[in-house]
Amino acid sequence: MVAASTSQSVLRSWQVGNPSVPRSKANAAHVSKICCILKKANASQPFGFQNPTGLPHSLATRSHCHLRRESFHVRCSNAAEAVAAKQHPAKKHHDKRHEHHKATEDVGIIEWLKENGAEQPQVALKDKKVHGQNERPIHVLVAAEDLKAGHKALSIPDNLVVTLERVLGDENVAELLTTNKLSELACLALYLMYEKKRGRESFWFPFIRELDRQRGRGQAAVESPLLWSKDEVDAYLQGSPMKQIVAERLIGIEREYNELDTVWFMAGSLFQEYPFDIPTEAFTFQIFKQAFAAVQASVVHLQGVNLAKRFALVPLGPPLTSYKSNCRAMLKANAGHVELEVDRDYEQGEPIVAWCGPQPNVKLFLNYGFVDEDNPYDRLTVEAALDTKDPLYQQKKAIVQKNEKMRVQAFQIYRNKEMAAVYEMLPYVRLAHVVEEEALEDVIFAKGPICPVSPCNERAVLNQIRDYTVERMAGYATTIEEDNKVIGDDKAPPKKRVASKLLKLEKKILRNFLAAVDELINELPDGSDIPCQGVFPPIFK
């Protein structure tokens, strides 16, 4: 019992990434003693049945440890991991593949798929020039022949698709990791970084080499702003909420980087073939950030599958496949394959397009480095908050919550639906401007131009919304006309051109939103010229 309790505390400390856990070569003897303790515990109480460690079953079933002094990694293996290794294409028939790689070490991804029984005769890769003299072209997936709507352009078998289930070999471990401190993207990025270290020995070498060539750049040949310099972000995205979104995402990525060692100690099946150091010693944050951005630009969100298969890296999928917001074709899981049926006719050489989901342009830009000017899901967010200093704050908070709103409420201004956004905001802002308790009941939460509290309250409300919009528009360094000039300049840096597209579309939404507010102001009756401004108006962001 003493041995079991000791092993339990040690393994728990590894599980949470406790900094007190010994990692240096000098402490190798200490870890050897730990392994002995675990073996004794196994002899009396097999982990697969009694589970004396208290760990989740998928982790507790590892029955003996091997010490690798070079990387100070305690490796665990048993029958369960043998099954996982058998399921893992990178661990199956390793010796045969090693010989095969020598003969085809320069094989491309199309040929690699063919050699593994997944020939894709309907498509081909076409070069696309990128800005810069020393930059080699990126690839774009195109139709290899004329295609009719409904034809399968892609059909990739599951054994050639990278998912968490395939990476970790155990669905339970996948769920454990992704519901704690690491995202699916971080786990996939970590796996690909280690596979890249194996070089041509990796089963995935042709796929990884193609991802390296693309560097997360899709149809616009531009990297995610996560990989831009701070000067580029500040110069090209001034006034846009994109600046704050990039900063927040980078903080999140760094937080995940600092948790990578947890995965190293938790998922022995993931690393049992890698004689390398623990993640934060093997890879810098910059390398991890690049890998994360590449995975983010390449991952496909599959529907109707378990959690461990939901995020998939599909050969010839994005970023080789182009994305479009108003397209109906989707990459789907079907009968052991990931398939893409085209939704329209294609001529030979035309880029293959898939639907990117209902994402606004800020997400398309952040994830894939492009902006869709025809995006029906594009929107801007206006955040309004009740003032906590307001003596009526608690009553107002109760009213907004009763009407399914929050104390801090995000309102969405959808493209071409700007007037609807104004109507959505009005009841909330009216309520915030009320100064007398008995007038709170006069605020009706309903969509549309219904029942202002009073003409002067309505003018105060609309004036505040208008002032906020004008101030927000003034934060941009360029006009729409100046943005159009940059977009039309083939010699302008691609990053600046894509950023200018984003800024132009944001300004158009704000301009239309302002026009909708002005329209309602002009409809106000005479006698409401003097607004009755609330003492504690809402706080806009």
N, C-alpha and C positions, 0 to 999 in steps of 0.2 A: 504493500500500500504506500510505503514511503517513496519507493521508486516511481510509482504511478503518479503520485501527487507532484513529485519533482519534475517529471517529464511534462506534466500538465502545465506548470507555471512557466517552464522554459518555452514550450511551444506557443503558449499564449503570448509571451513576450515577442516572439518572432512574428506572430500573426499580426500584431498591431504595429510592428515596426519599431519596437522599443529601442531607443538609442543605447540602452545599457547592454544590449545583446552583443557579445564579442564578435568582431568581424575580421580582425587582423590575423596574419599568419602566426603571430606570437601566441595567440590564444588557441591554436589548433589542438593542443593537448586537452584543453578544457572541453572543446567540442567532442573529442574522442570519448571522454568520460560520459558526456551526455548521451552519445550513441549507445554506449554500454548500458546505461540506465534504461534507455528505451527498449533495447533488446531484452533485458530482464523482464521488463513489464510485459512485453509481447509474449514471452514464454509462459507467464502465469495467466495473463488475461489478453487474448488475441483482440487487437483493435477492431477487427471486423465484426466482433460480436459484443464484447463488453464495453468497448470504447472508453477506456479509463482516462483518456486525455480530456474529454469534454468537448473536443472539437467537432465540427460538422462531420457527418459520416464520410463524405467524399474526401476529407482530409485525414480523418482518423484511420482510414483503411491502409495507409502506407506503413508497411511492416518492418522495414529495416533501413538503416541509414548508411550512406557511404560518404566518407570525408574526402573531398577534393581540396588538397592544400593550396593548389595554385590559385583558386578563386574563392576559397573559404566558403564554399556552398555546400550545405548539407543536403544531399540528394536522397530522395525516398522512392522506393519502388516496391511493387507487389503485383499480384495477378490483375488487379483493377487497372494499374497503369499499363500493363502489358496489353490489355484490351484497348486502352486509349491509344497506345502507340500503334496498334494494328489498324485502328481507324484513321490514323493520321497519315496522309499521303507522303509527308516529308520523312516519315520513319519507316515506310514500307519498301521492301526490296532495296535497301540503301546501297548495297554493294553493286547490284546490277545497274542502278541509276548512276553510280559513280563512274562506272565504265562508259555508260551511255553519254554522260556529259563531256567526256574527253573527245568523243567523236563529233559532238554537235555543240561545242561550247559557244559558237557564235549564232546559234539558232535564234530567230526572232519569235515574237509572241504568236504570230499566226502559225508558223511552223511548229512551235511548241505545242499548241493546241492540237494540231493535226497528228503529231507523234503520239499524243496521249489520247487518241481516239475521238477528238472533238473538232474535226474539220469544220470550218465556217465558210462555205463556198459563196455565200450570198454577199459577203462584205470584204473590204480590203482597207489598207491603211494608206493615207495620202499625206504627203508632206505639206506643212503650212509654215510659211516664213514668219519669223519673229523679229522684233526690233533689236538691232545691235549687230555689229559686224562679226563678232566672235560667237554668236549664238547659233547653234544648229537648229534646223526646223523641228517643230513638234509634229506629232501625228494626229490625224483626224480620221475617224471611222467613216467610210463612204460605202455606197452600194457598189458591189463588184459587177452588177448587171442590173437591168431594169427590173424593178420590183413592183408588184401590185399590192394594194391595201389588203391586209390580212396575212401576208406572207411572213414567215418567221425569218427575221434578219439574224437573230442570235439564238443559240441553244447551247448553253454551257452546262455540262454535268456538275453535280454538286461536289464531286471529288476534286474539281479544279477551281472551286470557289472558296475563298478564305473567310471563315466565320469564327466566332468565339467557340462554338462547339467543336470545330475542327482544330482550332489552335490549342484549346485546353483539354480536349479529349473527354470532357465530362460536363454535362449540362448543369449539374448542381454547382460545380466550381464556377462556371461562367456566371450563373445567377448570383452567387456569393460575392464575386468580385464587382459586378456591375451595380449591385445594390448598396455597396459601401462607398469606398473612397475613390474608385476609378471608374471612368466612363468606358463604354465599349470602344470608342475611338482610341483612347489611351492604351488599352490592352492590345488592340490590333497594331497600333504604331510600335509598341514595344516588341511584339513578335516579329514584325517586318525588319526592325533594326537588327535584331539578333540574326535573322535569316540572311540579311545583307552581309553581316560579318562573315558568314560561311562562304560567301562568294559563289563560285561556280559549283561548289559542292551542294548548294541548296537546290532542292526540287523546284523552288519558285524563282530561280535565278532569272529566266527570261521575262517573267511577269514583273519582278522587282526592277529589272533594268529598264523596262518600259515606263514604270512609274517614275523612276529617276529621270528619265528623259523628259517626261511631261512636267515634273515638279509641281503637280497640282494645277497646271495651266490648262484650261479648257479652250472653248471656241474663240475666246478673246485673246488667247496667248498671254494672259496676265495672271500673276500669282495672287493668292489671297492677300489682302492688306495686313494680315497677321505677319507676313514676311517682309513687309515694307520697312524702310527705315523710319525713325521718328520724324525726321525732316520731311520725308515724302508724305507721311500721314498728315502732318500739320499743314503742309503747303497745298496738297491736292484736295483735302477734305474739310477745309475750314468752313465752319457753319453747319456742317452736317452732323446728325446724331451718330453717324458712323464712327467718328473719332472716339466717342465714349464707349461704343460697342466693342471696338477693337481693343481698347485699353482693358475693359472688363474681361474679355475673352482671354487675353494674354495672362491676366492674373489667375484665371481659372486653370489655364494650361500649366503654369508654373506650379500651382498647388498640386496638380496631378503628377507632375514630374517628381516632386518631393515625396510622393507616395509610392513611387515605382518599386522601391526595394521591398515593400510589403508584398507585392506580387511575386517577387523572387522567392521569398520564404514560404508563401502560401501555395504556389502552384508548381510543385516539383515536376509534374508531367510536362509542363511548358518548357522547362529549361534543362531537361535531363541530358540533352545532346550537346549543350553549349559549354565549352571549357573556358568561359569568359568571366570577367568580373561582374559584380552586382551592378544593376542598371546605372545608378548615379555615378559610379566609377568608370563604367564602360562608355557612357554617352554624356556629352555636355547638354545643358538645357537647350542650346541653339540647335543641336542635332535633333533632339526630341521635338522641338517646335516645328522644324522642317518636316519631320516624319508625320507629326500630328496633322499639319496642314495638308500634306499629300494624301493621307488617309481620308481626311475630311472632304477633300475634293473628289475622292474616288468611291466612297462608300455608297452602297445602294440600300435603301430602307425597304426590305421585303415585307409584304403583308401576308397574314394567314399562316405564319410559322412561329415556332417557339422562340422564346427570348434569346436563346443562344445562337439562333440563325437570323435574327432580325436585321443585324447590320452585316452586310456582305461586301467583300471586294471581288468584283466580277471581271475576269479578263475580257477586254474589249468593251467593258462598260465605261462609265464616266471615269476620267475626263476625256477618253477617246470618243465616246458617244457624246454628241452635243445635246444640250438641254434647251427646252422651250416651255414657256408657261402655258400656252394655249394649245398644246399638243395632247393627244389622247393615248398615245402609245406608252406603255409602262413595262419596265423590267419586272417580271413576275416569277414566283416559284411555282413550278408545275411538274409533278411526276419525276422528281429527282433531278430537275434541271432548272436553271434560271433562263427564262426566254424573253425575247422581245419581238412582238408582232407589230409591224409598221401600220400606222393608221391612215396612210395615204399612199399614192403611187410615187415611186422614186425613179429617176433616171440614173443611168450608170455614172458614177463619180460624184453623185450628190451626197452631202453629209447626212448620216443617219441621226435622227432626232428622237428624243424621248421626253416624256413629261417629268418635270422636276418637282412636282408637288405644289401645293398652294402656298408658296413662299413669297414674301415681299422682296423687293430688290435689295434691301440691306442684307438679307440672308443669302441671296444669290451671290452678291458681291463678296460677302465675308467667307462663304463656303467654297465658291467656285470661281471667283474672280471675274464674273461678267454681270452685265445688267441687261434686262429684257425690257425694251421700250414698249412692248405690247402686253406687258404683264397685267392681267386683270386682277391680280391679288396684291398689287402694290399698294402701300399705305404708309402713312406717318402716324406717330403716336403723340398724343398730348396728355400729359399727366397733370391732374388737378387734385389738390389736397385741401381738406377742411383745416382751418386754422385752429390749432389746439388751444390758443389763448382766448378764443371766443367763449363768452359766458354761456352761450347756447350750444356749445360744442357737443355735449353728450346727447342732447335732443336731436340735433342735426345728424349726428352719427347714427342714431337709432333709426331715423327716417331713411337715410340712404341705404342702410343695411336691409331694412324692410323691403326696399325696392331693388334688391339684388345689386347694389353698388357698394363700393368700399370707401373707407375714409380717404385713402389715396387711390384714386380711380384713373385707370388708363383708358382714354378714349381713342378710337381708331378712326383716322380720316382716310377712307378708301378712295382710290383714284376714280374720278368721274362720279363720286357719290358724296361730294363735299357738303352739300346742303343737308343730307341725312345726318352727317356728323355734327353739324351745328344743332340740329333738332335734338340729337342724343345728349348733347352737353347742356342745353338750356335749363332743364329742371334742376340739375345739380348746382349750377352756378347761381340760379335764382335763389335756391335755398341758402346758399352760403352768404348771399347779400342781405338776407332778411335780418332785421335788427330787433324786431318785437316778437316775443314768444307766441302771441296769439295769431300772428301772421304765418307761422310755420305750416298750419293746416291749409293755407291757400296755395301751397306749392303742390302741383299735380305732376307725378312722374308718368309721362306718356310720350311716345314718339310723335313728333309733329308740332305745329305751331298752336299749342293748346294752352289756354288760360295763363297768361302772364300774371304775376302777383299784382303789378300795377304798371302803368306806362313809364313812370320814372325809374322803377326797378328794372324794367326791361331794357331801358336805354343804358343804365349802369352796367347791366350784364353784358350787353352786346358791345359796349365800349371797351370793357375789359378784355373780352375775347379778341376784339379788333386790335387793341394796343399790343397784346401778346403776339399776335400774328405778324404785325408790322415789325416788331422788335426781332422776332425770330428770322424773318426774311432779311433784315439788315445785317444779320450775323454772317451772311455769305460774302465772300470777297469778290465774286463775279456776278454778272448779270446772265440771264438766259441767252442773250445774244452773244456774249463773250464765250459762253459754254459751247454754243453751236460752232463757233469758229474753231475752237480746239478740236471738237469732234470731227470736223471736216478736214482737219490738217493731217495728212498722212505722215508727215515728218514729226509730229508731236509724239512724245513718249507714250507708249500704250497705256501705262498706268494712269497718266494724266487724262488721256482720252476716255478711258472707262470711268474714271472718277468724275469727269465732266458730265458724262451721261447721267450718272447717279444724281449729281447736284441739280442738273436741269430738271429731271423728273420730280425731285423733291420740291423745287421752286414752283413748278406748275401746279402741284397739289396745293401748296400754300396760297398761291395766287388765286386759284379757284375757290379755296376756302374763304379767303378774304372777300372775294366778290359775293359769296353767299351771305356773309355777315353784313356787308354793305347793303345788300338787297333788303334784308330784314330791317336794318336801321332806317332806310328810306320809306318803309311801310309804317313806321311808328306814327301814331296820331299826333296832331298838334297839341301842344301843352306838355309834351314830355321832353322838351328841350333840356331841362335841367335834371340831370340824373340824380337819383337818391342813392349815392354810393354807400355800400355797406361798410361798417367799421372794420369788419374782419372778412374781406373777400377771400375767395379761394386762392391758393398758391399754385401758379402754373409752372410747369417745367417742360 
